Amino acid sequence: MAGGKEVKGKIAPQRFQEIQFQKSKGQHILKNPLLSIVQEAGLKSTDIVLEIGPGTRNLTMKLLEVCKVIAVELDPRMVLEVTRRVQGTPCANKLQVWMLAVIQCYILKTELPYFDVCVANVPYMISSPITFKLLSHPPLVRCAVILFQEEFAQHLVAQPGDSLFCRLSANTQLLARVFHLLKVGKNNLRPPPKVDSSVVRIEPRNPLPPINFICI
Ligand SMILES: C[S@@+](CC[C@H](N)C(=O)[O-])C[C@H]1O[C@@H](n2cnc3c(N)ncnc32)[C@H](O)[C@@H]1O
């Protein structure tokens, strides 16, 4: 558990500095550009946003300025930090952190509640299953604005004939329209990952094409 002084209900900054980020959980905390990502999601005040992996809450707080957030987080240390950081702020009653047992809060094994939009800086190693979990979530989400590893993002938007066009591109674009929004240099994350990232907007086709995947 991270240490750090608690001053009048607020958490002193060193609490965050003492958290050891774990590569195995894809913990790269986004410093910038938080506001642009939130704006690209075109959120309404009545929206419920799903944030996958709030980490130490940087993106969460920006989202909470606009609408309600449901945050799904694997690491109990992060759940504690996010919860504490919003206590005593006007956002406090808007945050519903799913603090489940570790296995239960693993996004891929969790039945998600209703949400309108997904905004997230996801753990890169599960980018593909997260994408298809969101695209198969009933009811369909309006859109997902997600920070992915640069190469993964390029595959998502690649067109037939492009060298990066692959099964991931075809399957995703069958189910959704995908737009590359902005590049995010690796030094905008802490600790910096090895590669740059990109923000992508995914809009599920509505209705989805009538494909019986079980028969394929
Ligand atoms: C890239 S960090 C993003 C942190 C924060 N949203 C930000 O932008 O600074 C990914 C977050 O997802 C969490 N995480 C990793 N695997 C997860 C999983 N399977 N289910 C839920 N959360 C997970 C990590 O603990 C971490 O907080």
Ligand as a Chemical Component Dictionary entry (heavy atoms), coordinates in Angstrom:
data_LIG
# 
_chem_comp.id                   LIG 
_chem_comp.type                 NON-POLYMER 
_chem_comp.pdbx_formal_charge   0 
_chem_comp.three_letter_code    LIG 
# 
loop_
_chem_comp_atom.comp_id 
_chem_comp_atom.atom_id 
_chem_comp_atom.alt_atom_id 
_chem_comp_atom.type_symbol 
_chem_comp_atom.charge 
_chem_comp_atom.model_Cartn_x 
_chem_comp_atom.model_Cartn_y 
_chem_comp_atom.model_Cartn_z 
_chem_comp_atom.pdbx_ordinal 
LIG C1  C1  C 0  -2.479 2.275  -19.012 1  
LIG S1  S1  S 1  -3.032 2.319  -17.317 2  
LIG C2  C2  C 0  -4.178 3.654  -17.412 3  
LIG C3  C3  C 0  -4.271 4.448  -16.141 4  
LIG C4  C4  C 0  -5.135 5.717  -16.199 5  
LIG N1  N1  N 0  -6.420 5.497  -16.828 6  
LIG C5  C5  C 0  -4.442 6.807  -16.937 7  
LIG O1  O1  O 0  -4.779 7.105  -18.061 8  
LIG O2  O2  O -1 -3.510 7.371  -16.394 9  
LIG C6  C6  C 0  -4.064 0.871  -17.337 10 
LIG C7  C7  C 0  -4.870 0.645  -16.064 11 
LIG O3  O3  O 0  -5.657 -0.539 -16.253 12 
LIG C8  C8  C 0  -5.571 -1.375 -15.100 13 
LIG N2  N2  N 0  -5.743 -2.759 -15.574 14 
LIG C9  C9  C 0  -4.812 -3.597 -16.088 15 
LIG N3  N3  N 0  -5.360 -4.763 -16.463 16 
LIG C10 C10 C 0  -6.687 -4.668 -16.178 17 
LIG C11 C11 C 0  -7.788 -5.560 -16.323 18 
LIG N4  N4  N 0  -7.623 -6.771 -16.855 19 
LIG N5  N5  N 0  -9.009 -5.155 -15.908 20 
LIG C12 C12 C 0  -9.176 -3.909 -15.359 21 
LIG N6  N6  N 0  -8.174 -3.013 -15.216 22 
LIG C13 C13 C 0  -6.940 -3.384 -15.605 23 
LIG C14 C14 C 0  -4.190 -1.099 -14.526 24 
LIG O4  O4  O 0  -4.104 -1.431 -13.161 25 
LIG C15 C15 C 0  -4.044 0.398  -14.808 26 
LIG O5  O5  O 0  -4.556 1.160  -13.753 27 
# 
loop_
_chem_comp_bond.comp_id 
_chem_comp_bond.atom_id_1 
_chem_comp_bond.atom_id_2 
_chem_comp_bond.value_order 
_chem_comp_bond.pdbx_ordinal 
LIG C1  S1  SING 1  
LIG S1  C2  SING 2  
LIG S1  C6  SING 3  
LIG C2  C3  SING 4  
LIG C3  C4  SING 5  
LIG C4  N1  SING 6  
LIG C4  C5  SING 7  
LIG C5  O1  DOUB 8  
LIG C5  O2  SING 9  
LIG C6  C7  SING 10 
LIG C7  O3  SING 11 
LIG C7  C15 SING 12 
LIG O3  C8  SING 13 
LIG C8  N2  SING 14 
LIG C8  C14 SING 15 
LIG N2  C9  SING 16 
LIG N2  C13 SING 17 
LIG C9  N3  DOUB 18 
LIG N3  C10 SING 19 
LIG C10 C11 SING 20 
LIG C10 C13 DOUB 21 
LIG C11 N4  SING 22 
LIG C11 N5  DOUB 23 
LIG N5  C12 SING 24 
LIG C12 N6  DOUB 25 
LIG N6  C13 SING 26 
LIG C14 O4  SING 27 
LIG C14 C15 SING 28 
LIG C15 O5  SING 29 
# 
